[in-house]
Structures are given as C-alpha cells and as structure tokens.
Amino acid sequence: MGLLAVGTPLAWPEAKQKADHVRQWGIEQLLAIWRRAKGKERDVLLWGDEIEYLVVAYDDNHRRVSLSLRQADILEALAKDEDLCKQGGCVPDLQEVAKKGDTLPVFHPEFGRFMLEATPGKPWGIGFKDLLDVEPNMKWRLVNVTLGRAIAKDHMEPNEYPITLTTFPRLGAKDHSLIPDYPPSGDKLRSQFLPDEIANPHIRFPTLAANIRSRRGRKVEINVPVFKDKHTSIPFKDPTVDYGLHKWPEDDDVRNGAAKDDHIYMDAMAFGMGSCCLQITFQAKNITEGRRLYDQLSPLGPIMLALTAATPIYKGFLADTDVRWNQISRAVDDRTPEELGEKPLKYDRWRIPKSRYASNSTYISQDPRLRKEYMDPNLVVDQDLKQRLMDGGMDDLLATHFAHLFIRDPLVIFAEDLKELDLNRTDHFENLQSTNWQHMRFKPPPHDKDTGWRVEFRSMEIQITDFENAAFAIFIVLITRAILSFDLSFYIPIARTTENMEKAHSRNAVLDQKFYFRKEPFPSRPVKSSGGNGMSGSNTPAQASRPPTPAGPVEDEYALMTIDEIINGQADGFPGLIPLVESYLNSVNVDVETRCELARYLDLIQKRASGQLWTGAKWIRHFVRSHADYEQDSVVSQGICYDLVKAVGDITQNEGKNGGMGGEMFYVGRSTQPNGAAHV
C-alpha cells in the first residue's frame, strides 16, 4: 500500500497548479536521500513478502457470497485484542507495535474496504531456516485453525472468511454483492457498478480516484475480452451497462464508445486496485547490488506473471485473459487524450506510451554488460529534473530512471505539505515514487529507519494457498542468490519485456505462448562461487572481476522460449531457472532435510511450468465450465460464484489433499469436479 499521509487534499484543478512545485521538492528530497545513503552498506540480505486478502461473507441459507466491507472493524478488533497486545501488537496503523519473541505478523489496510494486507512481523533473513518458516508464518496470519492461531479469521464474524483470490468473481455485477450494500454512482468514482463506499475511507483513496478521473477528463476505461463459449452471444454486449444513465457528465462515456463489443466493461479504480497480489521486497547489501537485482529481475516479471496466472473472471463473466495486470493498469491510467496520442499536443508536455501502472521502462545498473540497445527507445524523461539530479551528483542511469518517473503528476497533494520543504522527510518524493506502479520498484532508504536500498518484485498473482505463495516467494529469493552468486545476466531489450507482459495475459499463456528470454546467462569469464557462505553466511556471494562489455548483434542474445524452457531448461540451450537454483544450492552448505523441504516448493514451480500442474486460472475456469449451473454462455452466476468461493476456502485449508478440491494444482494426474458438476 502506498503513502498514507493526512491533511487537506487538493481537488484536481488546484493540485494541477501545484504539480511542478511538488515535483521539484520531491527531487530535492531524493537528492538528500542520495547524499545520505549512497554509501550505505548492509552485510546481509533481508527480504519480506506482502500478501493481500479478500474478506468474504457467506449466506449459506441462500447460497450467496458477498464481499465484506468491514476492513476497519477487523483491524480495530486486532488492535484491541489484549493477548495480541501483550505479544507486541500487529496493527501499526492503530497502535504502537513492539517486537517481542515470536514476532506477530503485521496487518495493514488496503484500497478496498474488503481487503487486508499482511506481512511478516520482521524481515526474513538470509538463513535457509527463514525460508522454511515462510509458509508456517503465512498460515499463522490467515486461517490455519489446526494451529489454533488463525489471527485474521479469529477477528472476523463467524460467516466471514479471508481468501487469497486475485479478484472477487462478481465485483460490480449489480446484484448486491457487498455487505453492507450501497448504491453505485457516487461523487468520487462515478461508477455505474460500484459505490464510493467500496474504497478505504482514508482521504487519500477517494481523492486519488477522483483526481485520476478529473485529470483524464473522463472515467477510467477497462475492457477485458470476454471468453466466447458455445452459447455466448456474438457480438457480446456487456448486459450490465446502463446506456441511459444521466447522473454525471462522465455517464456519456458509454454512449461515446467506452464499452466495447466482445468485452467486459469496467469504469472505476476499484476494479484494479481491488485486486490482490503477492509482492516480494529485497534489501540489498548496498546500492550497487540493489541496482543489479532491479535489472536482472526485471525480465523475469512477465514470466512469473504467466506462471502465477489466477484471474479468469471479471464482473460475473469468464474473461479471455488469465491475469490482472492490464486491468489494474487501465484502472489508474490518468493520461489525457493528448498524452495518449488521441489529440495533438497543445496543453500537455509529451505523449506517454504507458500507464503509470505498467512494466518497467528503465535499466539502472552500472553493469558493463548493459548495452544501449537494451534501453527503451520510447522512454520519456523530464530533462530539466534529470539535469538537477546529475548536478547533485547522481549518475546518468539513475537520474534517467527517476526523471522518467517524475514525468507524472502528483495525484494527491495535501495543502499542509506545501508550506515548507523538509529535507528530512520523503513525502514529496514518495508522492511520485509510490504512484508509479511498475513491475519492479527501486526503493531508496527511508529517512527515519535503519533500512537499506530495496528492490520490490511486483508482478506475481496471489495464489489460493499458503503453500503456493510460499513456493513462489522462496523461488524468487533463491533466484536472487543465484544471480549474485554466479553473476548471471538476464538482460534483454526493454521493448521485448514489454511485449512479454502482453503475452502473459493470454489465456493459458504458461503453455501456449513463447516469451523472449536471454539465451546465455553466464558471464564470459570464470565466476568464483560463494563456497560455504551462501545464504547461511554473513555476506553477499563473492564475485570475480567485472565481465567484458558484449559485442555483436543484440538480437543474437535472446530467443523465443516456452515457460517450460525458461524454468526447466533446454537440452542444448538456456539452462533453466530451476537448474540454476539447484546449482546454487549445490554450491552452498544445505543439510539434507532442508534441501528436501525446499524441493517441495521447487517441484511445484517445475510442474506448473511444464503443465503437469494447473495454474489457478486454469482451475477456476475449469470449475466454472464444469459446474452444473453453467449454461456455456460465459456467465458466472451467483450460485456458481458461491460454490467457487467455498471451494477456494476448502483448498486454502486442505490444499487438495486426500482427493479434495483443487488437486490438479498440486498433484500430478488429478482431476476433480465441483459438487453437482456436469462436464461441458
């Protein structure tokens, strides 16, 4: 979740007049951070995971499931729990949290009032023991009643349940699927489908939504291709759209073509920012290591997006896509018609190719293997701000990165923050930094904490079970260790990564698409392995001398590969990410028991990539299409939704064991059907 300041927010017309002011002060705060922290060193890797939950409420008598808008009540109950308070507390937004013993997980509010975010109470360290503690910690946060420590569930109503679905299947379906229920079309969102009350009441969130809409000059426009089944109408015209609504000027959007044929239409920020995901943040040893991880993890973003695909339903309809990314991108896209290229430039400074929620557009490492041919040819940069950063001592690559982020306008400005520039704060910098939602984020140290340079990996979809979420988190951690230990390079042109992000949206992309990926990850000179240090030692893996600058056509350095080839390797080509991780584990001291435990997680990734195990998206789509109530018309009815969410709760608890629901995602050769299902 982004910056949560308090104050008097400016409506967009006034905020627009102060945008340059905030940008300039943000750059000065960034330079102050740079001067303080550019030489900061950390001895070990620290990292953390962020998991977001939907809170649903069941009405078993009527076979209905709704989203519960009781986020604030649940957080307050957690904060007031005397036993949790004695252990140090777990809601930093409402109480002073102390670290005591077996540190409690920490819970935060999120954009949607039906959402919770949970993180470990303290960062994970470098030891392999920490990796094995991740899954139990995730279970502790959520619903592991077998341990008697289901922290989140214990503070909900008996009919409420936290689940890790990316989106609620019938969000915006106009069937009273919110508790409490509110009418749509409020002043902030002006949505046909959702009420303003769906958003967190903190003033930042409704202001953010309203100012995005005001800056655009129209509502956000989200169109997702519908999945065309046997009885789906052709052309498909979203039946939930009201073309006769005349409450707000923006209601003209649909009459002007905003809702496209053969697409599911959505019109509010909540359809994107109401999505859940799995994010991993790494603290690097120093800025050099952080910049390197940022670059080398960037090409993995689309691969992991496709591998974790879990979003095949929107607004009660099956979609012809499997992931959430573009829907969130469009939900916060504040670009004007001029910036989109729909009109000639007159009032705006430039055309901007991407939404502020998008794939990365920069590389930032001072690695000699970074070629100019890898850079984004369409990168837009504020040259004046870049020059100010360079005049302040920042190098060209990093100055370009931040000057690119700062082409955006600050969307939420508090009047109180404009009185005096405080170089011991980061509020103006974070105003821009935290509203550039790229699939990687490079995070400078905060001014008031003993924290290092960090890199956030943001593309992965949330998974149904803690086992899966732990597996993907651990895999990414081990990839970072392999990158640093073997001095790996995954560089490809940024334009190819952008293409890969689009490919990842395709239905069943994990098996049916090929992605651009680097053919040779190893440096052209010998690498000194980390020996016995690895993750259990005190330092980042050691490296040999710097690799030479590459030569030859850049197109020869990468090729189209399947996800299976990228993860598991090619016979006479790319070695595969799992074999690279295995080679890293072979090079360090790992006891047999730990190695066997880690193998459970790596096995899941291997078999998802090969197709032996299903993605969440495939399982959800299969569940719907096999349901007895499904009429092969792309509609996910309230009854199907109820059974689906119930099944997800069962899978969360049982992980498909003993012939249970969802086994196709965990056990090779399994095929289960929902209760009362009929094959279609």
N, C-alpha and C positions, 0 to 999 in steps of 0.2 A: 504494500500500500504506500502511496506517495506521502508527500509532506502534509502534515495536519496542523497548520497554524490556526490562530483565532484572530478575529478582528472584524473590521467593517469592509466587506468585499465591494469592489467597484463593478458596476454594471459595464457591459462591453464598451459602449461609446466613450466612457471616461477611462476605462482600462486601456483602450487603444491609444489614447493620448499619452499614457504613462509607459508604454511598452519600451521605447528606447531608453528611458530612464532606468527601468528595471534591468534591461539587458546590460547596460554599461556598468551598473553597480554589481550585477552578477559576475561580470568579467573581473572586476576589481577584487571581489571576494575569492574568485577562482585563483587569481594571481597570489593572493595572500596565502591560500592553501598551498599553492605550488612552492612558494618560498619557504613555508614552514615544513613541508612534508616531502619535498623531492628527494631528500637524502635519508628518509626514514627507512629503517631496516627491521625486518621481523625474522626470527630464526626458523620458524616452522610454519607449515600450512595450517590454517584454520578454515573451517567451512561450516555452512549451515544450510538447512532446507526450509522451504516455506510451502505449506500445504493449505489449500483453501477448500472449505466445505460448504455445501448447501444444507440448509436445515429445512426438512420437510415435515409435514403433519399429515397423519393418516386418519381417514374416516372409514374404518373397516366396515361399518354397517352399510355404507352406500358405495363401497369400492371406489373411493376418491382419494387422491393425494394432492396436497397443496403445498405451496411454499409458505413457511412461517416467517413473518416479519418481526420476530422477537429478538433480533440480534442484541439490542441494548439491554433487554431484560436478562438474557442469558449471561452476558458479560457482567452485569451487575450481580447476579447470583454467584458467579465465580469469584468476584472480588469480595463478596461478603461472607463467603464460606470460611468459618473460623478455623477449620482444620487446614485448609489451604493457606490461610494467612499465617498460621504457625509455621508452615513449611516455607514461607517467604513470599507467598502470593504469586499470581500468574496473569494479572491484567494490568500491565504498566500504564495504560491509558486512564485507569481509575484508582490506582493505588501505587504506593512505593514498593517495588519488587526487590526483595533481598535474595541473595544466592545462599542457599543452605543445603548442605548434604546432597542428596539425590535431587538435583535442581528440577523444579516443576517446569513443564512446558509452558510457553507463553502464548496467550490468546490476544488477538487484535481485531478491531472492527474492519470491515471491508466496504467496498462501494455499495453493494446491495444489502438491504436490511435482512435478507435471508442468508447472508454469508458470514462465515467466521474464517479467520486466518490463524494458523497455529505454527509455531516454530519451536525448536528445542530451547530449553531454558538457558543454555550456554552453548557456545560454538563447539562443534566437533573438532577433535584434534587430529594428529597425524597417525596415531596408532591404529593397527588393524582391529583392536578391541573396539574402538569407537565405531568402526564400520559395522561390526556385529551388534552394536547397541542401537543402531538407527531404527530397524524395524520394531523392536520392542517399545522404543520411545514413541513411535508413530501410533502404535496400538494403545499406549497409555493415554495419548491425547484424545482418542476418539471413542471407541465403543467396545474395547476388549473386556467384556463383562466377566470372562473367565478369570481375569486377574483381580476382579473387584476394584479396578482403578479406572473406570471409564470416565475420565474427567469431564469431557464435553457432554456426554449423554446424561451423566448424573445431575446435570444442572438444567435439564430441559423438562418440558411437560411429558407425561407418560406416552402421549401419542406422537411426540416429536422425535426425530432421528437425524443425525448428521451423516451425510453421504458424500462420497467423492465422485460425483458426476460432473463433467465439464459444464453442462447447461441443464436446466430443468426442461424436460421434453416439451411441455406445453406452456412455457413462459410466453405471455402475450396472446394466448389463444381465446381470450374474451369469454372464459367460462368460469369466472370466479375462482381462479386457482391460487388466490392469495388469502392468507389469514393473518390479520383482519383484511377484509376486502375494501377497496377504494375505487371510485370511478376513474377512468383514464382521462387524458387530455387536460392535465394541469398546466399551470403557467410556465414551469421550468422546462419540462420535457416536451410538452405539447404533443404527446404521442397519442395516436389513435388506440393503442393497445395497452399501454402501461400507465399507472398513476405516478405522480411525482413522489408519493409516499414510499415507493419501492426503493428509493435511494436512501443511503445513510443521511440522517438529518444534519450532520455536521455541515456548516455553511459552505465548506469547500466544495462538496459534491454537487448540490443543486446549482451553485454558481458556475462550476466547471461545465455542467451540462448546458446551462442556459447560454454561457458565453461561447461555447463551441457552435451552438445553433445560431447565435447572433452574428458571430464572425463569418460563418458560411453564407448567411443571408437566406438560409432555408434549413429544414431539419436534416439530420444525417440520413443517408440513403444506403440501406443494406439490402442487397438482393442476392439470395443464395439459390443456385439451381436446384429445382425440385427433382427428386428421384422419380423417374417415369416407370410406373409399374403397369401391369396388364390393363387395369381399369382407371388409370389416371387420366383425367380429361386433357385433351390436346386441342388447342393450347391450354396450358394450365393457367388460370387466372386466380390469384390468391383470393379465396372467398371471404376472408376476414377483413378485407379492405373496404372501408366506407367512403365511396366517392362523393357522397352527398353531405359530408360533414363540413360545417362552415363556422367553427368556433374561433379559430385563429387564422391569421393570414397564411401561415405555413400549411394549412389544410389544403391549399391549392396545389401542393407538391404532387399529390397523386393524380390530380387532374391534368398536370403538366408532364406526366410520364414517369414519375418516380418509381411506381410499382411496375416492374417489367413482366411480360408474359413468361411463363415457364419458370418463374422464380418465386421463392418465399420472400415476402417483403416485410422489412422491419424498419423502424423510424426513430429509434432512441438509443442514447448512450448505454442504457441499462442492458440492452441486448448483447453488447460486447463486454462491458465491464462487469456484468453479472455472470461472467464465465469464470470457472475455477481452473487453476493450473498448478504445476509443480515447478518451482524455481530453486536453483542452487547458487549460492554465493560463496566464492572463494576469497580468502585473504591471502595475498601473495607475500613472499619474503620481502619484496621491495617493488618499486615502480617498474623496474625493468622486467621483472618476472611477471608482473600483472599485465603489462602491455603485451608480452609474449603470449600469455594464456588467452587474452582477449582475441588476438589474431588467430591463433591456432584452433580455438574452439568455434570460431565463427562459421567455418564451412560445415561443422557438424550440426548446426542448428536445424536446417531443413531435414536432415537425416533422422534426427531424434524426434522431430515433429511427426514425420510419417510413421515412425516406429511406435510412437505412443498414441496414434490416432484413436479418438474416443468420442467424436461429436457428429453423429449422423442424423440428428433430429433438431429441427428448429420450429417453434411455434405450432407444434402438433402435426408436422409434416416430415416425412423422410426426405432428407436432402441428398443431392448427388455429389456431395463432398463429405470428407471424413474428419476434418479438423476445424478448429475455431479461429485460426489466426486472422484471416482476412475479414471475418465478421467483426472482430474487435477493432481491426484497422479502420474499417469504414465507420464504426460506431463513434470514433473520436476524431474523425477526419475533419479538421476545421478549415481546410483550404477553400479559398474563394474561387469563383468561376475564372478569374484571371490567373490565379496560381495553378489551377487545374488545366489551363490552356483552352478553356471554353470561350474565353473572350480575350481580345488583345490587351496587353499590359497598359494600364493607364494610372491606376491608383496604387497598385501593389508593386513590389520591388523586383520580383522574379517569378518564373514558373517553377513549381516544386514537383518533382516526379513522384514522390511518395508521401503517404500519410505520415503523421508524427508517430504512429504505431506501425512499424514496418521492419523489414530486415535491415541489417547493418549496411552502411554505405561507406565505411572507412576502415582502413587498417592503421595501426598506430605503433607497432613495434619497430625499433631501430635494428631490425634483423637484416643482415646483408642479403638474405635470400628474398626480401620483399622487393619485387620489381614494379616499376611504374605501370607496366601493362596490367597488373592486378587491380589497379585503382579504378574506382567508379568514374567513367568518362562523363557522367551527367551530374557529378557532385556540385551542389550549390553551397557556396561559402560566403559568409559576411567578411569581406576582405578588410574592412576597417577594424573589426574586432579581432581578426586574425593578427593584423599588424600590431595591435595593442598587446596581445599575448606574447608575440615574439619580442617586442620591445621590452617586455617584462621578464624576458629570459627563457620563455618556453620555446622548445624546438618546433620546426615547421610541421612535422607529422601530427603532434599532439595539438598544436594550435589550430591546425586544419580541422581536426576532429571536433573540438569544442566550438569553433567558429561555424561549423556546419550545424551543430545542434542549436546554436543561437540564431539561426535564420528564423526560427519560430517566434511567435508572440507569446508572452506570458499570459495565461488564461485566467488565473485567479490572483488578483492583486489586492492586498489589504491596505487601506488608507494609512493605517498606523505605521506601516513599514516604510513609508516614503519620506519620513521626517528626517532621518539621519542615517548615513551609511556606517554600518558597524562591520569592520573587517575581522572581528572575532566571531561573526556569525556566518551562516551559509544560506540564509533564507532566499535571497535573490538568485543566487546560483542554482539552488535546488528547485526554484520555481520553474526554470527552464530544463534543468537536468532531469527532474523527476517526471516531467510530462513529455519527454522523448522516450517512447516505449519501444526501443529496438530489441532485436532478439538477443543481443549481448549488451551489457551496460558496464562501462568503466567508471568505477566509483572512487573518488578521492577520499582520503581520511576525513572524518568529521572533525570539527574544530574542538569539540569538548570531550572526546573519548580517546583512549589509547588504542586506536584501531588503525590498521594499515591500509594499503591500496587494495581494492577489491574488484572482482570481476563477477558479474551476475549472468548466469546462463538461463534464458527465459523462454525458450521455445516449446518445452515439453508440455503435453497434455496431462492433466491429472488422471490417475488410474483408479480403478474401482477398489483395489485392496491395498493395504499397507505393505504387503509383500512386494507387489509390483512397484509401488512408489519407492520403496527402499532399494529395490533392484536397480532402477534407473538412476537414482541418486548415487548409489555406490559405484555404478558403472562409470558415470561421468567423473567421479573423484579419481577412480583408477586410471581413466584416460589422461587426466591432468598429470598424474605421476609418470605415466609412460611418456608423455610429451616432454616433460622436463628431464627424465632420466636418459632418454635416447635422442634428445634434441630433434624431435620429429617436426616435420613441416607438412601442413595440410593446405598450404596456400593454393588457391585458385582465383581467377578474376572475380571480383565482387559481382559483376554482372551475371556470372554463372550461378553464384549463390542466390541471387535474386530470382533467377529462373527456377532454381531448385525449390525455393519456397513456394512458388506457384504449383510446381509438380506435386508437392507434398499434399496439396488439397484434394487431389483426385481420389475418387472412390477406390479403395484398395491399393493405394499408391505403394504401399510397402512391398507388394508383389508385382504390380503391373507397370510401374514406372521405372525409368532409369534416370540416375542423377549424375551430374558432373562431380568427379572427385579426383584428387591428385593420385597419380599412378605410383610415384616413388616417394615415400615419406621420410626416408633416411637421408642424413647428410652424406655428402660425397667423400667425407674423411672419417676415420675411425672415431667412435664415441666411447669415452670412458664411462662404464656403467657405475651405478651408485653403490655397488657392492652390498655390504651388510646394512647400510644406513636405511635406505628406502623410506617407508612411511614410519617405521618404528625408531628411526634415528632422530637427530636434532636439527638436521639441515635439509634444505632442498637438494635433490640429487645433483652431484657434480657433473660438469661438462668439460669437454676438451676445448681446443681452440675454435675460433669462430669459423663457420662454414664459408666457402667461397660464394661470391655472387654468381647466380646461374646465368647461363647464356643459351642461345638457340631460341627457336620459336616457342612462345609461351603455350600455344595450342598443343604442343607435343607433351606437355607436362600433366595433362589431365585427360580423362576419358569418361564416357557414359558407363555407369555401373548400376547393377541392381543393389537394393538394400542388403540382400544376402551376401553379395560380393564385398560390399563395403564393411559389413560387420564380421563376416566369417572368412573372407579372403577368396582370392582367385588362385587357381592351380599354378599359373605361371605369371602372376602379376601382383596386384596390390595384396599385401599380406593379410589384411583384415584387422579390424579394431580389437576384436576379442583375442586373436593370436598375439597382438601387440601387448595387450594387458597381461596375457598369460606369460609372455616373455619377461615382462616387468616383474611379475610375481616370482618367476623362476630366479630372478637376479637378486632377490632380497630374502631375508630370513622370515619365512612364514611357516608356522607349525602346521602339522597335517590336519588337525581338527579345524583350524581357522580356514585353511585352504579349501577344505570340503564345504564349509559353510558358505564361503564366497562363491564356490562353484554352483550352488543352488541359484544364486542371482544371475550369474553369467549364463547359465543354461537357459534361463527364461529369455534373455536377450537374444541368444543364438537362435533359439527355436521360433521366436517371434519373427526374426529376420528371414528365416528360411521358409516360413509359412506353416511349419508344423504346429505352432500355436497361434491362436487368433488374436488380433488386436481387439480392444474394447469396442471400437466402431463396428467391426465385423460381427461381433457377438450381439451387440444391441440391434443392429439391422436384421440379423437372423431371428432374434427373439420376436421382433415386431412382425416380420413377414411370416413367421410360423405360428403366430397367435390365432386362436380360433375366431376371434372377433375381427381380424384384419380382412378387409374387403379388397385387397390388391389395388387400392386407389391412392396410396401414399399417405393416408390419414392415420395418425397415431391418436386414437380416441382416448377419452378419459379412462375407460376401463383398461385399455392396453397400457396406458401410462401408469396406472395404479399397480398392475401386475409387474411391469418392468421395474419400477422403483422398489417394490417389495423384493423382487428377485435380486436387485443390486444390494439391498440390505442383507439378504441371505448370503450373497457372495462375499460381502465385506466381512461377515463373521466366519464363514466356513471355507472360503477360497476354493470352492468346487470339490471339496474332499468327499469321499465315500459316496460317489455318484451324484453329488449335489449339483446345483445350478452353476453354470459358467465354467464347467470343466474344460471346455475347448480352449480356454485361455491359459490353462495351467498343466494339462495332462495330454500327452500325445495320444491320438486315436479316439478321443472322447467326442461324443455328440449327444447333447441333452436337448430336451424340448420343454417349453413352458407348460404349466398345467393346462389341460384342456386344449393343447395346441393341435393344429392340423397342418400338415405340410402343404406348401403352396408352390 
